[in-house]
Amino acid sequence: MKSLYCRVIKRVIDLLFLILSSPFWIPLTLALSLIVKLTSPGPVLFKQKRIGKCRSEFTIYKFRSMYRTAPIDTPTHMLENPATYITPIGRFLRKFSLDELPQILNIIRGDLTLVGPRPALWNQDDLIVEREKYGANDVTPGLTGLAQTKGRDELPIEVKARYDGEYCARISFMSDIKILVLTVVAVFKSDGVVEGGTGVLRSGDDEVDS
């Protein structure tokens, strides 16, 4: 049943969800595209190479939230003074994860699913190797995942990979629904957003500090 859910049912749910929610995300996407274009020079979309199912590579789409001078393939937490690269509207987009909205295109293409491990950058070897221990590289990555409900930017690599593995071991319809609900709550509260690095996990999140 788990295999059927991963191979067929999740895909049907993804597409059905996008169809039913299109009156919300289509006008929001158009409005944000216009705002991004008008508030700083450069393209509306930011494209980046990511690692998908079975370590295959694909291009992920985001609203551009940084100036064109920002390094393309460097994770934000590895930048020196990352705030200097982020546009004013970009801060808002990133705070509420609205920069991820164009990844709806990735879901339509099948690169992503609604819930799964967040796709690693092509050069994030430490995260990719750590996920291999838990089989988390063998599933379709997601728009959100269990790790994103447990701390987002605050989580060290080994903790994030462990949560990804925990999700993969327990994939089900109910777990996906729970993660989607918790993601909405985390986004509105801006939980775990740390520009420029992983932070110290709050008591109760996990035992690991960074």
C-alpha positions, 0 to 999 in steps of 0.5 A, spaced: 500 500 500 505 504 501 508 503 494 502 504 491 501 511 495 508 513 493 507 511 486 500 513 484 496 516 489 500 522 491 501 524 484 493 524 483 493 528 490 498 533 488 494 535 481 487 535 484 490 539 490 493 544 485 486 544 480 482 546 486 487 551 489 488 554 483 483 560 484 488 562 490 495 561 487 494 563 480 492 570 482 497 570 487 503 568 483 501 573 478 501 579 483 508 577 486 511 576 479 509 583 478 512 586 485 518 582 484 519 585 477 518 592 479 522 592 485 529 590 483 532 589 476 533 582 474 528 576 472 522 574 476 524 567 477 530 564 480 533 558 477 537 553 481 540 546 480 537 541 485 537 533 487 531 529 486 529 522 486 534 517 486 539 523 485 537 525 479 538 533 477 532 538 476 531 545 475 527 548 481 524 555 480 523 560 486 521 568 486 528 571 486 529 574 493 536 576 492 540 581 488 543 579 481 550 580 485 548 574 490 552 567 488 547 562 485 549 556 488 551 557 495 546 556 500 544 562 504 547 560 511 554 559 507 554 567 505 557 572 509 552 577 511 547 574 507 542 580 509 546 584 504 544 580 498 536 580 500 531 585 496 526 588 501 520 584 498 525 578 498 525 578 506 517 578 506 517 573 501 522 568 504 519 570 511 513 567 509 516 562 504 512 565 498 518 565 494 517 557 493 510 559 490 513 558 483 515 550 485 508 549 483 511 548 476 515 543 479 510 539 482 506 539 475 512 537 472 513 531 477 520 534 479 516 535 486 511 532 490 507 536 496 510 533 501 517 530 501 524 531 503 526 538 501 531 537 495 538 539 496 542 543 492 547 539 487 553 541 491 550 539 498 554 533 498 554 533 506 546 533 506 546 528 500 550 523 503 547 523 510 540 522 507 543 516 504 543 513 510 536 513 511 533 512 504 531 519 503 534 520 496 530 514 494 523 518 494 520 524 490 522 531 494 517 535 496 515 542 497 515 541 504 517 536 509 517 533 516 524 537 517 520 544 515 515 543 521 521 541 526 525 547 525 526 549 518 533 553 517 535 552 525 536 544 523 543 542 523 544 537 517 544 531 521 538 532 524 534 534 518 537 528 514 534 524 520 527 527 520 527 526 512 529 519 514 523 518 519 518 521 514 520 516 508 519 510 513 512 512 515 509 515 508 502 515 508 496 520 507 495 522 514 502 523 515 502 528 509 496 531 511 499 533 518 505 535 515 501 540 510 497 543 516 503 544 521 507 547 515 502 552 514 502 554 522 510 554 521 509 559 515 504 564 519 509 564 525 515 564 521 518 559 526 525 556 524 527 562 519 534 563 520 537 567 515 545 566 514 546 560 518 543 554 523 541 557 530 540 553 536 534 549 537 529 551 542 528 546 548 523 540 545 525 541 538 531 536 538 537 535 543 542 537 538 545 545 538 549 548 532 
